[in-house]
Structures are given as C-alpha cells and as structure tokens.
C-alpha cells in the first residue's frame, strides 16, 4: 500500500508540473505578444488557459482522493495540502494571463509607449519565478525557494517604476492615457503573478520543513 501511495504522490507532482508548464507557456506568450505587438499570440492564450483549468480540476480530484483513501500524516499530509494551494495559485495565474491578453489586445490598437519594455521585463522575471518555484517543488529545494521569495522584490520595484513613469507621461501626454492605463493594468496582473509564484515557494518551504514563512515568517 505504501508503494502505491508513493506512486500516487509522484503522479500528483507530475500533474502539477504539467499545469505549471502551461502557465509558463501562457506567460511567455503574453509577454512576447505585448513586446512584439503580435495579436495572434494573444488569441492563443484562451486555449492554454483551458488546459490550465482542466488540470486544476484533475489535481483537486486527485488530492481529495488521496486524502480520503490514504489518510496521510506528517510530511505527506503537508505535501498534499501544499499541492492544493499551489494548484489554486497556478489556476489564478492562468486567469491573469487571460486578463493580460484582453488588455493587451486593446493596447495594440493604441500608440505604443516606451514603458512596455519594463512591463515585458516584469513578465520575464515572473516567468523565471514560476519556473524556479516549480523546480524547487520537484527537488524539495528549500534554499532556492527562499531565493524565489527575494525575486518578488524585483517585480514590485519594476511595477512601482512603471506606475510612476506612466503617471508622469500621462500628465504630459493626455492622448496616451488609454494606452498608459492598459500598461498599468497589465503590470498589476504581472505583479500578482509574482505574488502567486512567491506563494508556491512558501508552500515548498512548508511542505519540506513544516515552517510557515508567510507574512514575514521567513525572518
């Protein structure tokens, strides 16, 4: 029975990695579409988001099945609880890529602004955070997970810089207000994706050590 349980846990981990791969792809696609003004890439995000939603349901069902039939304890229980939370964060990231795609298509109909490069950079850091957090999950790598938490500061700093730049630009260029607001909305969604990647890193630390590092608990 123990071997069967271990196999089920490994299958659950693989499901999370598949879902995470879809999130990484969606994030890469929306940031590339934004920077290259590629409407076709934006249009493809819906299909990726559907795959994320399908995996979200599968992972939840698998977790409930394990909890009901195996009654896990200690580290195994922490792992399953962490997977449930990671599953939710990944699903929300899928929603945020859709938000970016919708707003991004609106932005393509307006005059391009130079601040889009910094917004795209936010997306690249967020993607690296997602990939890094999932790598930590697979390896049970607590030290690297702690590094992921620090990367969120980079996303926040870029977001603040973009907001300030765009606010100043819109004051001087009223005709660019709509484009500026589009980029602000996109930057806000990318910041939230960084937050979700941070949550995943925190869940890795909890699963491996039992320590809750949320809300400043890292210190």
Backbone bond lengths (Angstrom), bond angles and torsions (degrees), N, CA, C in turn:
res aa  C-N    CA-C-N  psi(-1)  N-CA   C-N-CA  omega(-1)  CA-C   N-CA-C  phi
1 X - - - 1.458 - - 1.523 110.88 -
2 X 1.361 115.35 -38.33 1.462 119.11 -179.74 1.523 110.76 -62.46
3 X 1.341 116.39 -40.69 1.467 119.25 179.44 1.526 110.76 -63.86
4 X 1.316 116.40 -40.88 1.473 120.14 178.79 1.524 110.01 -62.61
5 X 1.331 116.69 -39.99 1.464 120.89 179.75 1.526 110.29 -64.15
6 X 1.327 116.96 -44.65 1.464 120.99 178.82 1.527 110.98 -60.69
7 X 1.334 115.77 -40.06 1.462 119.90 178.74 1.527 110.76 -64.45
8 X 1.325 116.17 -40.65 1.467 120.25 178.76 1.534 111.30 -64.51
9 X 1.333 116.13 -38.74 1.458 119.88 177.10 1.526 111.33 -63.44
10 X 1.320 116.41 -42.34 1.463 120.18 178.44 1.516 111.17 -64.27
11 X 1.336 116.11 -39.12 1.472 119.77 177.14 1.537 109.91 -62.90
12 X 1.320 116.21 -38.79 1.460 121.42 179.25 1.527 110.60 -64.34
13 X 1.312 116.40 -41.57 1.465 120.47 177.13 1.530 110.61 -61.53
14 X 1.329 116.00 -42.15 1.469 119.71 179.58 1.530 110.92 -63.52
15 X 1.327 116.26 -38.68 1.471 119.42 177.91 1.534 110.72 -60.98
16 X 1.326 116.39 -42.58 1.465 120.63 179.40 1.525 109.97 -63.80
17 X 1.328 117.15 -39.04 1.469 120.01 -179.71 1.525 111.31 -67.18
18 X 1.321 117.04 -37.42 1.472 120.48 176.30 1.522 109.43 -61.76
19 X 1.313 115.74 -46.85 1.469 120.86 179.55 1.524 110.32 -62.08
20 X 1.332 116.31 -44.05 1.459 120.42 178.39 1.514 112.38 -62.33
21 X 1.333 116.25 -36.01 1.468 119.82 176.99 1.513 111.79 -62.20
22 X 1.331 116.27 -38.83 1.467 119.71 177.22 1.533 110.61 -65.13
23 X 1.327 116.71 -39.59 1.467 120.31 179.24 1.524 110.35 -64.06
24 X 1.328 116.54 -44.68 1.468 120.24 178.46 1.526 110.68 -59.14
25 X 1.333 115.82 -44.20 1.463 119.58 -179.54 1.519 111.11 -63.52
26 X 1.335 117.00 -43.70 1.471 120.64 -179.96 1.523 110.61 -61.78
27 X 1.314 116.38 -41.22 1.461 120.34 -179.27 1.525 111.08 -67.69
28 X 1.320 116.59 -40.62 1.466 120.29 176.38 1.524 110.91 -62.15
29 X 1.318 115.84 -42.49 1.461 120.66 -177.50 1.536 111.73 -65.63
30 X 1.333 117.29 -43.98 1.468 118.08 -176.96 1.528 111.66 -69.74
31 X 1.334 117.25 -37.45 1.461 118.41 -179.99 1.530 110.93 -71.38
32 X 1.329 116.69 -37.68 1.469 120.16 176.65 1.525 110.48 -65.31
33 X 1.336 116.14 -42.68 1.463 120.54 179.15 1.521 111.19 -61.81
34 X 1.322 115.79 -39.94 1.463 120.32 -179.30 1.526 110.93 -65.35
35 X 1.327 116.24 -46.74 1.458 120.27 -176.41 1.523 111.79 -70.24
36 X 1.327 116.22 -37.41 1.476 120.93 -177.13 1.527 113.32 -94.53
37 X 1.331 116.47 0.47 1.465 121.36 -178.15 1.533 110.75 53.80
38 X 1.331 114.30 53.44 1.460 122.29 -173.90 1.540 109.37 -110.80
39 X 1.312 116.64 97.01 1.464 121.21 -176.72 1.524 112.21 -66.41
40 X 1.331 117.74 -29.52 1.463 121.13 -179.11 1.528 110.81 -62.92
41 X 1.335 116.08 -40.54 1.465 119.28 178.15 1.528 111.17 -63.65
42 X 1.323 116.66 -40.66 1.456 119.66 177.32 1.529 110.90 -58.54
43 X 1.322 115.96 -41.10 1.469 120.43 -176.52 1.529 111.73 -64.68
44 X 1.338 117.17 -26.18 1.463 120.15 -177.59 1.516 114.62 -81.45
45 X 1.321 117.53 -8.30 1.460 120.69 -176.69 1.528 111.97 -66.14
46 X 1.310 117.29 -33.34 1.475 119.94 -178.47 1.526 110.86 -59.11
47 X 1.339 117.64 -41.82 1.465 120.46 -179.93 1.535 111.09 -63.50
48 X 1.330 116.20 -39.30 1.464 119.58 179.41 1.527 109.47 -67.75
49 X 1.329 116.54 -41.32 1.460 119.79 -179.38 1.525 111.44 -62.94
50 X 1.325 116.81 -34.93 1.471 120.04 177.64 1.528 110.11 -62.86
51 X 1.333 116.66 -39.84 1.471 119.93 178.18 1.529 110.51 -64.49
52 X 1.326 116.24 -39.30 1.466 120.49 177.85 1.531 110.14 -62.03
53 X 1.327 116.34 -44.33 1.465 120.56 179.63 1.531 111.65 -63.60
54 X 1.329 116.46 -39.20 1.469 120.36 178.45 1.529 110.45 -63.47
55 X 1.327 116.18 -44.12 1.463 119.92 179.35 1.523 111.09 -66.75
56 X 1.329 116.75 -34.61 1.463 121.08 178.76 1.526 110.57 -56.94
57 X 1.300 117.47 -45.56 1.465 121.94 179.97 1.525 110.36 -67.46
58 X 1.326 117.69 -42.77 1.470 121.25 -179.63 1.524 111.25 -61.27
59 X 1.335 116.46 -44.34 1.471 119.94 -178.19 1.524 110.23 -65.80
60 X 1.324 117.32 -44.10 1.465 119.77 178.15 1.524 111.10 -58.20
61 X 1.326 116.80 -44.77 1.464 120.59 -179.81 1.523 111.36 -63.91
62 X 1.329 116.53 -40.52 1.467 120.58 179.46 1.527 110.63 -64.23
63 X 1.336 116.83 -41.61 1.466 121.01 179.03 1.523 111.22 -63.90
64 X 1.324 116.73 -44.97 1.459 120.52 179.11 1.522 111.10 -62.28
65 X 1.326 116.41 -38.28 1.454 121.22 178.84 1.529 111.14 -63.10
66 X 1.337 115.87 -44.25 1.465 119.87 179.65 1.528 111.55 -66.04
67 X 1.319 116.38 -42.47 1.462 119.50 -179.75 1.532 111.10 -63.65
68 X 1.310 116.33 -40.08 1.457 120.61 -176.60 1.528 112.50 -73.43
69 X 1.326 116.64 -39.15 1.472 119.72 -171.53 1.525 114.19 -95.85
70 X 1.334 117.34 -25.87 1.466 119.11 -173.09 1.528 113.57 -109.10
71 X 1.322 117.83 -16.83 1.470 121.70 -178.82 1.528 111.93 46.48
72 X 1.337 117.35 59.15 1.473 120.07 -176.69 1.528 112.02 -66.63
73 X 1.324 115.76 155.19 1.463 121.48 178.49 1.522 109.24 -133.18
74 X 1.338 115.12 169.05 1.469 123.01 173.78 1.532 111.26 53.06
75 X 1.330 116.35 -130.15 1.463 120.49 -173.04 1.528 112.11 -63.15
76 X 1.342 117.28 -36.77 1.466 119.70 179.07 1.529 110.91 -62.47
77 X 1.323 116.20 -40.33 1.461 119.70 178.43 1.520 110.47 -66.62
78 X 1.337 116.93 -42.91 1.468 120.05 177.98 1.517 110.80 -60.23
79 X 1.323 116.36 -39.36 1.465 120.02 -179.51 1.526 110.99 -63.28
80 X 1.323 116.76 -46.19 1.464 119.50 -178.94 1.527 110.97 -65.52
81 X 1.326 116.98 -42.06 1.469 119.95 177.71 1.529 110.41 -61.73
82 X 1.329 116.69 -39.31 1.468 120.55 178.17 1.513 111.15 -65.75
83 X 1.332 116.78 -39.88 1.466 120.57 179.20 1.530 110.32 -63.26
84 X 1.318 117.21 -39.40 1.468 120.01 177.81 1.527 110.23 -59.48
85 X 1.331 116.71 -42.73 1.463 120.29 -179.69 1.531 111.35 -71.40
86 X 1.329 116.50 -40.29 1.465 119.91 177.83 1.526 110.09 -61.72
87 X 1.320 115.81 -40.37 1.461 121.42 178.79 1.529 110.77 -57.39
88 X 1.334 116.06 -43.23 1.475 120.83 179.21 1.526 110.76 -65.55
89 X 1.336 116.89 -43.15 1.463 119.70 179.74 1.527 111.45 -62.80
90 X 1.326 117.35 -41.43 1.463 119.95 179.54 1.523 111.12 -65.26
91 X 1.336 116.78 -39.72 1.465 119.36 179.06 1.522 110.94 -63.66
92 X 1.315 116.55 -39.43 1.461 119.56 179.13 1.525 111.28 -68.17
93 X 1.310 116.47 -33.81 1.466 119.42 174.90 1.521 110.67 -61.78
94 X 1.320 115.98 -38.85 1.462 119.22 176.32 1.519 111.27 -60.21
95 X 1.339 116.02 -42.51 1.466 119.88 176.74 1.526 110.82 -60.32
96 X 1.330 116.14 -40.66 1.466 119.31 -177.31 1.533 112.16 -69.62
97 X 1.322 117.27 -32.84 1.470 117.70 175.04 1.524 110.44 -65.53
98 X 1.345 116.53 -34.15 1.462 119.11 176.14 1.527 110.33 -66.69
99 X 1.333 116.84 -41.37 1.465 120.21 176.92 1.536 110.39 -58.12
100 X 1.321 115.72 -44.16 1.466 120.43 179.86 1.529 110.37 -63.98
101 X 1.330 116.37 -40.35 1.464 119.75 -179.75 1.526 111.29 -63.20
102 X 1.334 116.75 -44.28 1.464 120.09 178.73 1.528 111.15 -61.70
103 X 1.333 116.05 -48.68 1.459 119.81 -178.89 1.523 110.58 -68.83
104 X 1.319 116.15 -36.15 1.463 120.19 179.89 1.520 112.62 -62.59
105 X 1.317 116.74 -38.31 1.470 119.17 177.86 1.529 110.99 -65.87
106 X 1.328 116.46 -36.21 1.465 119.20 174.05 1.531 110.42 -62.93
107 X 1.337 114.90 -43.15 1.472 119.80 -178.12 1.533 111.28 -61.77
108 X 1.315 117.42 -34.71 1.476 119.76 -178.52 1.523 112.00 -63.48
109 X 1.322 117.33 -21.42 1.465 120.08 178.52 1.517 113.08 -84.94
110 X 1.329 116.94 4.61 1.459 120.39 -177.45 1.529 109.92 -119.96
111 X 1.328 115.86 171.48 1.461 120.70 178.42 1.531 109.65 -65.98
112 X 1.338 118.27 131.09 1.466 119.97 -179.23 1.529 111.80 -66.14
113 X 1.334 115.51 146.13 1.460 121.74 178.36 1.523 109.34 -115.44
114 X 1.323 116.95 148.46 1.468 120.33 -175.85 1.532 111.63 -66.82
115 X 1.328 117.44 -23.41 1.465 120.46 -177.71 1.528 112.75 -67.20
116 X 1.320 117.10 -10.77 1.460 120.05 -179.80 1.525 111.21 -62.03
117 X 1.339 117.49 -27.53 1.463 120.26 179.50 1.524 111.04 -64.71
118 X 1.336 117.10 -41.45 1.468 120.35 178.27 1.535 110.95 -68.72
119 X 1.323 116.31 -36.08 1.464 119.69 177.08 1.525 109.64 -63.62
120 X 1.327 116.45 -42.31 1.456 120.78 178.33 1.529 110.97 -63.43
121 X 1.329 116.11 -37.12 1.464 120.00 177.64 1.528 110.51 -64.37
122 X 1.322 117.36 -38.70 1.462 120.51 174.11 1.523 110.86 -56.18
123 X 1.325 115.60 -43.26 1.458 120.16 179.98 1.507 112.28 -62.93
124 X 1.332 117.24 -38.58 1.460 120.72 179.87 1.526 110.86 -67.16
125 X 1.333 117.27 -41.65 1.474 119.85 177.86 1.530 110.16 -64.74
126 X 1.329 116.61 -42.46 1.469 120.17 178.92 1.527 110.31 -61.52
127 X 1.335 117.20 -40.19 1.469 120.00 179.02 1.518 110.32 -63.82
128 X 1.336 117.62 -42.71 1.465 121.06 178.04 1.522 110.89 -63.43
129 X 1.327 116.49 -35.27 1.465 119.96 177.50 1.527 111.04 -65.24
130 X 1.333 116.67 -43.36 1.464 120.41 179.04 1.522 110.05 -61.93
131 X 1.329 116.34 -49.40 1.466 120.25 -179.71 1.519 110.84 -61.05
132 X 1.343 115.96 -44.89 1.456 119.66 -178.89 1.515 112.14 -63.93
133 X 1.317 117.03 -41.82 1.464 120.57 -179.69 1.525 111.15 -64.12
134 X 1.337 116.81 -39.90 1.461 119.96 179.06 1.525 111.27 -70.22
135 X 1.333 117.00 -36.16 1.471 119.97 174.88 1.532 110.10 -61.04
136 X 1.339 115.86 -41.98 1.466 120.44 177.66 1.526 110.76 -61.76
137 X 1.309 115.56 -39.56 1.462 121.05 179.33 1.529 110.96 -60.23
138 X 1.319 115.98 -44.78 1.465 120.59 -178.51 1.530 110.95 -65.80
139 X 1.333 116.19 -42.22 1.469 120.86 -175.14 1.526 113.19 -89.23
140 X 1.324 117.24 -10.84 1.456 119.33 -173.61 1.514 110.99 64.79
141 X 1.326 115.91 38.00 1.467 123.08 -172.07 1.527 110.36 -92.13
142 X 1.320 115.96 95.63 1.462 121.45 -177.01 1.524 111.74 -69.67
143 X 1.327 117.38 -40.92 1.464 120.42 -176.80 1.526 111.55 -62.65
144 X 1.321 116.23 -45.26 1.462 119.07 178.57 1.530 110.83 -67.50
145 X 1.336 116.51 -33.90 1.462 119.80 177.47 1.526 110.53 -60.74
146 X 1.325 116.95 -37.31 1.466 120.45 177.67 1.536 110.50 -65.54
147 X 1.332 117.17 -33.56 1.467 120.52 177.43 1.525 110.99 -67.72
148 X 1.323 116.43 -35.57 1.467 120.38 177.74 1.524 110.42 -60.83
149 X 1.328 116.26 -38.18 1.470 119.92 179.89 1.525 110.74 -59.86
150 X 1.323 116.41 -37.57 1.460 120.51 -178.68 1.524 111.86 -72.12
151 X 1.336 117.30 -28.12 1.467 120.93 -179.98 1.526 111.71 -64.56
152 X 1.325 116.17 -24.47 1.470 118.99 -179.76 1.525 111.03 -62.15
153 X 1.337 116.65 -28.62 1.466 119.61 177.63 1.530 111.20 -62.37
154 X 1.348 116.66 -34.99 1.464 120.14 179.17 1.530 110.57 -64.49
155 X 1.324 116.01 -42.41 1.464 120.21 179.27 1.533 109.89 -64.15
156 X 1.329 116.42 -43.43 1.464 120.03 -179.65 1.530 111.44 -63.63
157 X 1.327 116.40 -41.51 1.466 120.11 -179.98 1.529 111.12 -64.22
158 X 1.323 116.28 -42.07 1.461 120.12 177.96 1.523 111.03 -64.49
159 X 1.324 116.15 -41.54 1.466 119.96 178.40 1.522 111.14 -59.93
160 X 1.325 116.45 -45.97 1.465 120.30 179.38 1.525 111.25 -62.60
161 X 1.334 115.99 -40.36 1.462 120.25 178.70 1.526 111.03 -63.66
162 X 1.345 115.74 -44.95 1.471 120.64 179.45 1.524 110.32 -61.76
163 X 1.325 117.65 -43.74 1.462 121.18 -179.69 1.525 110.77 -60.47
164 X 1.333 116.38 -45.95 1.470 120.11 -178.78 1.527 111.26 -65.53
165 X 1.338 116.46 -43.42 1.469 120.19 178.80 1.520 111.17 -60.78
166 X 1.327 115.12 -45.74 1.464 118.92 -176.49 1.524 111.48 -69.64
167 X 1.319 117.23 -36.80 1.467 119.77 177.86 1.522 110.25 -61.05
168 X 1.343 116.25 -45.07 1.467 120.36 179.39 1.531 110.86 -65.48
169 X 1.331 116.30 -41.37 1.467 120.46 -178.78 1.525 110.96 -64.59
170 X 1.332 117.22 -42.33 1.457 120.05 -177.52 1.522 112.11 -68.29
171 X 1.326 116.94 -31.52 1.460 119.75 176.31 1.523 110.98 -64.19
172 X 1.329 115.93 -38.36 1.466 120.72 -178.17 1.523 112.89 -86.21
173 X 1.342 116.28 -20.15 1.467 120.60 -176.25 1.534 109.75 -133.51
174 X 1.319 117.07 77.77 1.472 120.65 -176.58 1.526 113.83 -56.21
175 X 1.309 116.74 -26.54 1.465 119.56 179.89 1.517 113.36 -69.83
176 X 1.339 116.62 -13.91 1.462 120.49 -179.00 1.526 112.80 -101.94
177 X 1.327 116.61 11.88 1.464 119.65 -175.76 1.533 111.44 -60.61
178 X 1.328 117.56 -44.66 1.466 119.52 -177.33 1.527 111.08 -63.75
179 X 1.334 117.19 -43.69 1.465 120.44 178.11 1.525 110.36 -63.73
180 X 1.345 116.12 -40.36 1.456 120.30 178.93 1.517 112.26 -62.96
181 X 1.328 116.57 -42.31 1.464 120.45 178.81 1.526 111.24 -66.03
182 X 1.329 116.96 -36.25 1.467 120.14 175.68 1.530 110.55 -58.72
183 X 1.323 116.63 -47.33 1.465 119.98 -178.60 1.524 111.47 -66.72
184 X 1.324 117.17 -35.09 1.466 120.31 176.93 1.532 110.44 -63.19
185 X 1.323 116.84 -43.17 1.465 120.25 178.28 1.524 111.18 -63.95
186 X 1.327 116.70 -40.82 1.463 120.70 179.16 1.530 110.07 -65.13
187 X 1.332 116.45 -44.38 1.463 120.48 179.35 1.526 110.63 -61.59
188 X 1.325 117.00 -38.65 1.468 120.15 179.49 1.530 110.51 -64.03
189 X 1.339 116.94 -40.57 1.462 119.68 177.98 1.524 111.30 -66.45
190 X 1.319 117.50 -38.24 1.464 120.30 178.03 1.527 110.93 -66.67
191 X 1.319 116.67 -37.06 1.467 119.68 176.19 1.529 110.01 -61.69
192 X 1.319 116.79 -42.20 1.458 120.05 178.90 1.525 111.13 -64.42
193 X 1.327 117.37 -34.34 1.461 119.57 177.43 1.529 110.27 -65.79
194 X 1.327 116.51 -37.66 1.458 119.56 174.29 1.516 111.39 -61.96
195 X 1.335 116.10 -38.90 1.471 120.47 177.34 1.521 111.23 -62.42
196 X 1.334 116.79 -41.22 1.461 120.07 179.75 1.528 110.98 -67.31
197 X 1.322 117.78 -38.50 1.462 120.51 176.25 1.526 110.09 -63.33
198 X 1.334 116.34 -37.95 1.463 121.36 175.32 1.525 110.37 -60.75
199 X 1.332 116.40 -42.70 1.471 120.40 177.96 1.526 110.93 -58.05
200 X 1.341 115.98 -41.37 1.467 119.90 -179.55 1.528 110.07 -63.26
201 X 1.325 116.52 -44.06 1.468 120.06 178.74 1.527 110.50 -61.33
202 X 1.324 116.78 -40.04 1.469 120.60 177.82 1.529 110.70 -63.90
203 X 1.331 116.72 -38.17 1.460 120.49 179.15 1.525 111.54 -67.48
204 X 1.325 116.55 -34.12 1.472 120.23 176.24 1.527 109.64 -62.31
205 X 1.321 115.72 -45.94 1.470 119.92 179.81 1.521 110.47 -61.74
206 X 1.338 116.70 -41.99 1.466 120.40 178.21 1.520 111.54 -63.24
207 X 1.335 116.55 -45.83 1.462 120.21 -177.77 1.530 111.71 -61.38
208 X 1.327 115.83 -38.39 1.467 119.88 -175.64 1.519 113.55 -83.79
209 X 1.326 117.44 -33.93 1.471 120.12 -172.05 1.524 114.41 -116.90
210 X 1.331 116.90 -18.44 1.448 119.86 -174.55 1.522 113.60 81.81
211 X 1.348 116.58 1.27 1.463 121.01 -179.31 1.522 110.79 -90.25
212 X 1.325 116.12 134.66 1.460 122.43 177.26 1.528 107.96 -95.55
213 X 1.350 116.54 109.17 1.464 120.48 -176.38 1.517 111.59 -104.88
214 X 1.317 117.81 15.57 1.458 120.13 175.88 1.521 110.61 -69.70
215 X 1.333 115.16 157.58 1.476 121.93 173.64 1.523 112.35 54.69
216 X 1.340 115.21 43.64 1.454 118.62 176.38 1.510 114.27 86.65
217 X 1.308 117.85 5.53 1.456 120.95 -179.08 1.514 114.14 -66.65
218 X 1.349 116.68 -13.77 1.471 120.37 179.27 1.503 111.76 -61.24
219 X 1.354 116.78 -36.40 1.457 121.01 -177.69 1.527 111.79 -73.61
